Amino acid sequence: MHKVLIITYYWPPSGGAGVQRWLKFVKYLREFGWEPVIYTPSNAEYPLIDDTLSKDIPAGVEVIRTPIWEPYEFYKKITGKKSSAKVNSGFLNHKRSPGFIEKLSVWIRGNLFIPDARKFWIKPSVNFLNNYLKEHPVDAIVSTGPPHSMHLIAMELKERLNIPWLADFRDPWTDIDYYKDMKISAFADRKHKRLELKTIKGCSAMVVVSRDMKVNYELMGANNVNQITNGYDSDDMNVQNVVRDAKFSISHIGTLPPSLNLKGLWKVLSELSDELPNFRKNLEIKLIGKVDNSITDDISAFNLANQFTNIEYVSHDKAALLMKQSVILLLAINKDSPNAKGILTGKIFEYLASGRPIFAIGPSDGDLAQILKESEAGFISEYDDLEGIKKTVLMMYDKYLGNDLNNSPKGIEKYSRKNLTAELARVLNKMLEA
């Protein structure tokens, strides 16, 4: 049995999307000849907590936790937030007009905390793990980001101890959709890009989640780039006694920052509510997760407040039930992201496994569109194609009225977490052979 050290910021009790990928890999790694050891902070500032995820940690897996210092306590003090308040991710905002302090903190985040606010954990982690690994050797190291500080810990360990290192990019570094929102200076931009390039050229192998990311990083000079998508766990989706929503429910599960405000869809739904008998009465817009104020404001502006339900956050188990109950599952890709064509959110694969029709709004020639086409699991419209959005909604609504809105996605077994872990094990094995 080989042993692998996994350096990850997100780990239970963290909730949300960031924790899922490596939690599920760890769940199945032993079946493919690898014993995982987890290195994670003991006191991280997680925006979401989900205690139900701990059940997926295999018995006896070693989890090493050391303290981390993050600047969020200082940020909360100067912005008047309670110490117990959670710091939102993805520039989601509950204030309609962020003040000077909030804007300044964003600038500091992008220009002084490079690569991210977890940078202060790099040096103590390297020192701790350098000593730990001399006494408890491993065959490989994995770092997963964001936060990309995790890669810098692994990089230093590889240089010191010459242990093969796999860098996993759940999201890109400087191509991520909110990079431009951090008001990054030319100097800071050069430093971010220099560290990114050093990471992708210094690791023994890379794993990325989409075809587009693989192409982009290879163009930047990365070698041994492997695509392993996110996926679904059959255990999670085995929900019994599901009662389908009676209304024409269009549900989105997950955080909705301002960059994912689907104004075109709200406009179309408003028009159909005025044009079609009973459409307004039948419609329900269900947004499950944290939602930016700009989105709720626009939904109200389009006279859809009475058709709107927001459930702030639910456990992963409850999210699976809500997916299966929904009539339609909504998915959005940020059209302004530099890598929009390559974005494959984790939820798409659970959407596939839920068996409900998917309505996506994003690039019609991207990786997501390809998966929807191959699986015959849903439909995609471009952001600004209001005619296409309206046509698709009408088609789905007609099927809903005829009780004929069903879905049997094809060929999705390759996205099961167990099969994806087998792919990961092959990458790790190949890395050892190099």
C-alpha positions as CSV (number, residue, x, y, z in Angstrom):
1,M,0.0,0.0,0.0
2,H,1.5,3.4,-1.1
3,K,1.0,6.4,1.2
4,V,0.0,9.9,0.0
5,L,0.0,13.2,2.0
6,I,-2.9,15.4,1.0
7,I,-2.5,19.1,1.8
8,T,-6.0,20.7,1.8
9,Y,-7.5,23.8,3.4
10,Y,-11.0,22.5,3.1
11,W,-11.9,19.4,5.2
12,P,-14.9,18.5,7.4
13,P,-16.5,20.2,9.2
14,S,-16.2,22.5,6.2
15,G,-19.2,22.5,4.0
16,G,-19.7,23.7,0.5
17,A,-18.1,22.7,-2.8
18,G,-14.5,23.0,-1.9
19,V,-14.3,20.1,0.4
20,Q,-16.2,17.5,-1.7
21,R,-13.5,16.6,-4.3
22,W,-10.8,15.3,-2.0
23,L,-13.2,14.0,0.7
24,K,-14.6,11.7,-1.9
25,F,-11.1,10.7,-3.3
26,V,-10.1,9.8,0.3
27,K,-13.2,7.8,0.7
28,Y,-12.2,5.4,-2.1
29,L,-8.3,5.7,-2.3
30,R,-7.6,2.6,-0.2
31,E,-9.5,0.4,-2.8
32,F,-6.8,1.4,-5.3
33,G,-3.7,0.8,-3.3
34,W,-3.2,4.2,-1.6
35,E,-3.4,5.1,2.0
36,P,-4.2,8.9,2.5
37,V,-2.9,11.1,5.2
38,I,-4.7,14.5,5.5
39,Y,-3.0,17.7,6.5
40,T,-5.4,20.5,7.2
41,P,-5.9,23.6,9.5
42,S,-7.3,23.0,13.0
43,N,-9.0,26.4,13.2
44,A,-9.8,27.4,9.6
45,E,-12.3,30.2,8.7
46,Y,-14.8,28.2,6.8
47,P,-17.7,30.1,5.2
48,L,-20.0,27.0,5.5
49,I,-20.2,24.2,8.1
50,D,-21.6,20.7,7.3
51,D,-21.1,18.1,10.0
52,T,-22.8,15.4,8.0
53,L,-19.8,15.2,5.6
54,S,-17.6,13.6,8.4
55,K,-19.4,10.3,7.8
56,D,-17.4,9.9,4.5
57,I,-14.0,9.9,6.2
58,P,-12.8,6.3,6.3
59,A,-12.1,4.8,9.7
60,G,-8.6,5.1,10.8
61,V,-7.5,7.7,8.3
62,E,-4.8,10.0,9.8
63,V,-5.9,13.6,9.9
64,I,-3.1,16.0,11.0
65,R,-4.3,19.4,12.1
66,T,-2.1,22.4,12.9
67,P,-3.2,26.0,13.7
68,I,-3.5,28.6,11.0
69,W,-3.5,32.4,11.4
70,E,-5.8,34.2,9.0
71,P,-6.5,37.9,8.8
72,Y,-10.2,37.5,8.9
73,E,-10.5,38.4,12.6
74,F,-8.9,41.7,11.9
75,Y,-11.2,42.2,8.9
76,K,-14.3,41.5,11.0
77,K,-13.2,44.0,13.7
78,I,-12.6,46.9,11.3
79,T,-15.9,46.2,9.4
80,G,-17.9,45.9,12.6
81,K,-18.8,42.2,12.1
82,K,-19.2,39.8,15.0
83,S,-16.3,37.5,15.7
84,S,-18.7,34.6,15.0
85,A,-19.7,35.9,11.6
86,K,-18.8,33.9,8.5
87,V,-16.8,35.5,5.7
88,N,-18.4,35.0,2.4
89,S,-16.6,33.6,-0.6
90,G,-16.8,34.7,-4.2
91,F,-17.5,38.3,-3.5
92,L,-21.1,37.6,-2.4
93,N,-22.4,40.5,-0.6
94,H,-25.3,41.1,1.9
95,K,-24.7,44.9,1.8
96,R,-26.2,46.7,-1.1
97,S,-23.5,49.4,-1.1
98,P,-20.1,48.1,0.2
99,G,-18.3,50.8,2.1
100,F,-14.7,52.0,1.8
101,I,-13.4,49.5,4.3
102,E,-14.9,46.5,2.3
103,K,-13.5,47.9,-0.9
104,L,-10.1,48.4,0.7
105,S,-10.1,44.9,2.1
106,V,-10.7,43.5,-1.4
107,W,-7.7,45.4,-2.7
108,I,-5.5,44.2,0.2
109,R,-6.6,40.6,-0.4
110,G,-5.5,40.7,-4.1
111,N,-2.4,42.8,-3.7
112,L,-0.8,42.0,-0.4
113,F,-2.1,38.5,0.4
114,I,-0.4,36.6,-2.5
115,P,-1.5,34.1,-3.5
116,D,-4.2,34.3,-0.9
117,A,-5.1,35.0,2.8
118,R,-3.8,31.6,3.8
119,K,-0.2,32.5,2.9
120,F,0.7,32.8,6.7
121,W,0.3,29.0,7.0
122,I,2.9,28.2,4.4
123,K,6.1,28.6,6.5
124,P,4.9,26.9,9.7
125,S,3.4,24.1,7.6
126,V,6.6,23.5,5.7
127,N,8.6,23.4,8.9
128,F,6.1,21.0,10.6
129,L,5.7,18.7,7.6
130,N,9.5,18.7,6.9
131,N,10.0,17.1,10.3
132,Y,6.9,14.9,10.1
133,L,7.8,13.4,6.8
134,K,11.4,12.5,7.9
135,E,9.8,10.3,10.6
136,H,6.7,9.3,8.7
137,P,7.7,8.9,5.0
138,V,5.1,9.0,2.2
139,D,5.4,8.0,-1.5
140,A,3.7,11.2,-2.8
141,I,2.3,14.6,-1.9
142,V,-0.9,16.1,-3.2
143,S,-1.9,19.8,-2.9
144,T,-5.3,21.0,-3.9
145,G,-6.3,24.6,-4.5
146,P,-7.7,27.1,-4.2
147,P,-6.5,28.4,-1.9
148,H,-3.3,28.1,-3.9
149,S,-1.1,28.6,-0.8
150,M,-1.5,24.8,-0.5
151,H,0.6,24.4,-3.6
152,L,3.4,26.5,-2.2
153,I,3.6,24.3,0.9
154,A,3.9,21.2,-1.4
155,M,6.4,22.9,-3.7
156,E,8.8,23.7,-0.8
157,L,8.5,20.1,0.5
158,K,9.3,18.7,-2.9
159,E,12.4,20.8,-3.1
160,R,13.6,19.8,0.3
161,L,12.7,16.1,0.3
162,N,12.4,15.2,-3.4
163,I,9.0,13.6,-2.9
164,P,6.8,13.4,-6.1
165,W,4.2,16.1,-6.0
166,L,0.7,16.2,-7.7
167,A,-0.9,19.7,-7.9
168,D,-4.7,19.5,-8.2
169,F,-6.4,22.7,-9.5
170,R,-10.1,22.6,-8.7
171,D,-10.2,26.1,-10.2
172,P,-7.6,28.0,-12.2
173,W,-5.4,30.6,-10.5
174,T,-5.2,33.8,-12.5
175,D,-8.0,32.8,-14.8
176,I,-10.6,32.4,-12.1
177,D,-13.7,34.5,-12.6
178,Y,-13.2,36.8,-9.5
179,Y,-9.5,37.5,-10.2
180,K,-10.4,40.8,-11.9
181,D,-12.6,41.8,-9.0
182,M,-9.6,41.9,-6.6
183,K,-8.3,45.2,-8.2
184,I,-4.9,43.6,-8.7
185,S,-2.0,46.0,-9.5
186,A,0.4,45.3,-12.3
187,F,3.1,44.4,-9.7
188,A,0.8,41.9,-7.9
189,D,-0.4,40.5,-11.2
190,R,3.2,39.7,-12.1
191,K,3.8,38.0,-8.8
192,H,0.6,35.9,-9.0
193,K,1.5,34.8,-12.5
194,R,5.1,34.0,-11.5
195,L,4.0,31.8,-8.6
196,E,1.4,30.1,-10.8
197,L,4.0,29.4,-13.5
198,K,6.5,28.1,-10.9
199,T,3.8,25.8,-9.5
200,I,2.7,24.2,-12.8
201,K,6.3,23.7,-13.9
202,G,7.6,22.6,-10.6
203,C,5.1,19.8,-9.8
204,S,5.6,16.3,-10.9
205,A,2.1,16.1,-12.3
206,M,-1.0,18.2,-12.5
207,V,-4.7,17.4,-12.3
208,V,-7.4,19.8,-13.6
209,V,-11.2,19.5,-13.7
210,S,-11.9,20.4,-17.3
211,R,-10.7,20.0,-20.9
212,D,-10.3,23.7,-21.3
213,M,-8.2,24.1,-18.2
214,K,-5.9,21.3,-19.4
215,V,-5.4,23.0,-22.8
216,N,-4.7,26.4,-21.2
217,Y,-2.2,25.1,-18.7
218,E,-0.4,23.1,-21.4
219,L,-0.2,26.2,-23.4
220,M,1.4,27.9,-20.4
221,G,4.1,25.2,-20.4
222,A,2.8,22.7,-17.9
223,N,3.8,19.1,-18.4
224,N,1.9,15.9,-17.4
225,V,-1.5,17.6,-17.1
226,N,-4.3,15.2,-16.4
227,Q,-8.1,15.9,-16.6
228,I,-10.1,14.3,-13.8
229,T,-13.5,16.0,-13.5
230,N,-15.5,16.4,-10.3
231,G,-18.3,13.8,-9.9
232,Y,-21.1,12.3,-7.9
233,D,-21.1,9.7,-5.2
234,S,-23.8,7.1,-5.7
235,D,-24.2,6.8,-1.9
236,D,-25.2,10.4,-1.7
237,M,-27.7,10.2,-4.5
238,N,-29.5,7.1,-3.2
239,V,-32.4,9.1,-1.8
240,Q,-35.6,7.3,-1.2
241,N,-39.3,8.3,-1.0
242,V,-38.9,11.4,-3.1
243,V,-42.0,13.5,-3.7
244,R,-41.7,15.7,-6.8
245,D,-42.6,19.4,-6.4
246,A,-46.1,20.1,-7.5
247,K,-45.1,23.5,-8.9
248,F,-43.0,24.2,-11.9
249,S,-39.9,24.5,-9.7
250,I,-36.7,25.8,-11.2
251,S,-34.0,25.2,-8.6
252,H,-30.4,26.2,-8.2
253,I,-28.3,24.6,-5.5
254,G,-25.2,26.5,-4.4
255,T,-23.9,30.0,-3.8
256,L,-25.0,32.7,-6.3
257,P,-22.6,35.7,-6.3
258,P,-23.4,38.8,-8.4
259,S,-21.5,37.4,-11.3
260,L,-24.2,34.7,-11.7
261,N,-27.2,37.1,-11.7
262,L,-29.3,35.6,-14.5
263,K,-31.1,38.8,-15.5
264,G,-32.1,37.3,-18.9
265,L,-33.9,34.4,-17.2
266,W,-35.7,36.6,-14.7
267,K,-36.9,38.8,-17.6
268,V,-38.1,35.7,-19.5
269,L,-39.9,34.3,-16.5
270,S,-41.5,37.7,-15.8
271,E,-42.8,37.9,-19.4
272,L,-44.2,34.4,-19.4
273,S,-45.9,35.1,-16.1
274,D,-47.7,38.0,-17.8
275,E,-48.4,36.1,-21.1
276,L,-49.5,32.6,-20.1
277,P,-52.5,31.7,-18.0
278,N,-51.5,30.1,-14.7
279,F,-47.7,30.3,-15.4
280,R,-47.2,32.7,-12.5
281,K,-49.3,30.5,-10.2
282,N,-47.4,27.4,-11.2
283,L,-43.9,28.9,-11.1
284,E,-41.4,28.6,-8.2
285,I,-37.9,29.9,-8.3
286,K,-35.9,28.0,-5.6
287,L,-32.4,29.2,-4.8
288,I,-30.8,27.0,-2.3
289,G,-27.7,28.5,-0.8
290,K,-26.4,32.0,-0.2
291,V,-27.6,34.6,-2.7
292,D,-26.2,38.0,-3.4
293,N,-28.6,41.0,-2.8
294,S,-28.3,42.1,-6.4
295,I,-30.0,38.9,-7.5
296,T,-32.9,39.1,-5.0
297,D,-33.3,42.8,-5.9
298,D,-33.6,41.9,-9.6
299,I,-36.0,39.1,-9.0
300,S,-38.3,41.5,-7.1
301,A,-37.8,44.2,-9.8
302,F,-39.2,41.7,-12.4
303,N,-42.2,41.1,-10.2
304,L,-41.3,37.6,-9.2
305,A,-40.9,38.0,-5.4
306,N,-44.0,35.9,-4.7
307,Q,-42.6,33.1,-6.9
308,F,-39.2,33.2,-5.2
309,T,-38.0,30.9,-2.4
310,N,-34.5,31.2,-0.8
311,I,-33.2,28.5,1.5
312,E,-29.9,29.9,2.8
313,Y,-27.9,26.7,3.3
314,V,-28.7,23.0,3.7
315,S,-26.5,20.0,4.4
316,H,-25.2,17.9,1.5
317,D,-27.7,15.2,2.3
318,K,-30.6,17.6,2.2
319,A,-29.3,19.1,-1.0
320,A,-29.5,15.7,-2.8
321,L,-33.1,15.4,-1.7
322,L,-33.9,18.9,-3.0
323,M,-32.3,18.1,-6.3
324,K,-34.5,15.1,-6.8
325,Q,-37.6,16.9,-5.7
326,S,-37.2,19.7,-8.2
327,V,-38.8,19.8,-11.6
328,I,-35.8,21.5,-13.3
329,L,-32.3,22.1,-12.1
330,L,-30.7,25.4,-13.0
331,L,-27.0,25.8,-13.6
332,A,-25.1,29.0,-14.4
333,I,-21.6,29.8,-15.8
334,N,-20.1,33.2,-15.3
335,K,-20.0,34.7,-18.8
336,D,-17.2,37.2,-17.9
337,S,-14.8,34.5,-16.6
338,P,-11.7,34.1,-18.8
339,N,-12.2,30.3,-18.6
340,A,-16.0,30.3,-19.0
341,K,-15.8,27.5,-21.5
342,G,-13.8,25.3,-19.1
343,I,-15.9,25.8,-16.0
344,L,-17.4,22.5,-14.7
345,T,-18.9,23.1,-11.3
346,G,-19.1,20.2,-8.9
347,K,-22.8,20.3,-8.8
348,I,-23.3,19.5,-12.5
349,F,-22.4,15.8,-11.8
350,E,-24.8,15.5,-8.9
351,Y,-27.4,17.2,-11.1
352,L,-26.7,14.4,-13.6
353,A,-27.1,11.7,-11.0
354,S,-30.3,13.2,-9.7
355,G,-32.1,12.2,-12.9
356,R,-33.8,15.6,-13.2
357,P,-33.6,17.8,-16.4
358,I,-30.9,20.4,-16.3
359,F,-31.3,23.9,-17.7
360,A,-27.9,25.6,-18.0
361,I,-27.1,29.2,-19.0
362,G,-23.5,29.6,-20.3
363,P,-21.3,29.0,-23.3
364,S,-22.9,26.8,-25.9
365,D,-19.5,25.6,-27.1
366,G,-17.9,24.9,-23.7
367,D,-17.2,21.7,-21.7
368,L,-20.5,21.9,-19.9
369,A,-22.4,22.0,-23.1
370,Q,-20.5,19.0,-24.3
371,I,-21.4,17.0,-21.3
372,L,-25.1,17.9,-21.5
373,K,-25.0,16.9,-25.2
374,E,-23.3,13.6,-24.6
375,S,-25.5,12.6,-21.6
376,E,-28.7,14.0,-23.1
377,A,-29.4,15.4,-19.7
378,G,-30.6,18.9,-20.4
379,F,-30.3,22.1,-22.4
380,I,-28.1,25.1,-22.5
381,S,-28.7,28.7,-23.6
382,E,-26.3,31.6,-24.0
383,Y,-26.7,34.4,-21.4
384,D,-27.9,37.0,-23.9
385,D,-30.0,34.7,-26.0
386,L,-33.4,35.7,-24.5
387,E,-35.3,34.1,-27.4
388,G,-33.4,30.8,-26.9
389,I,-34.0,30.9,-23.1
390,K,-37.7,31.6,-23.6
391,K,-38.1,28.8,-26.1
392,T,-36.4,26.3,-23.8
393,V,-38.5,27.4,-20.7
394,L,-41.7,27.1,-22.8
395,M,-40.7,23.6,-24.0
396,M,-40.0,22.4,-20.5
397,Y,-43.2,24.0,-19.1
398,D,-45.3,22.2,-21.8
399,K,-43.7,18.9,-20.8
400,Y,-44.4,19.8,-17.1
401,L,-48.0,20.4,-17.9
402,G,-48.2,17.1,-19.7
403,N,-46.4,15.3,-16.8
404,D,-43.7,14.3,-19.3
405,L,-40.6,16.1,-18.0
406,N,-38.4,13.1,-17.3
407,N,-34.7,12.5,-17.7
408,S,-32.5,9.4,-18.0
409,P,-28.9,10.7,-18.5
410,K,-26.7,8.4,-20.6
411,G,-23.1,7.3,-19.8
412,I,-22.6,9.1,-16.6
413,E,-21.0,6.2,-14.7
414,K,-17.6,7.5,-15.6
415,Y,-18.3,10.5,-13.4
416,S,-18.9,8.4,-10.3
417,R,-16.5,9.2,-7.4
418,K,-15.2,5.7,-7.3
419,N,-14.4,5.5,-11.0
420,L,-12.7,9.0,-10.8
421,T,-10.6,7.8,-7.8
422,A,-9.4,4.9,-10.0
423,E,-8.2,7.5,-12.5
424,L,-6.5,9.4,-9.7
425,A,-4.7,6.3,-8.5
426,R,-3.4,5.7,-12.1
427,V,-2.0,9.2,-12.2
428,L,-0.3,8.7,-8.8
429,N,1.1,5.3,-9.9
430,K,2.4,6.8,-13.1
431,M,4.0,9.7,-11.2
432,L,6.0,7.2,-9.1
433,E,7.2,5.4,-12.2
434,A,8.6,8.6,-13.8
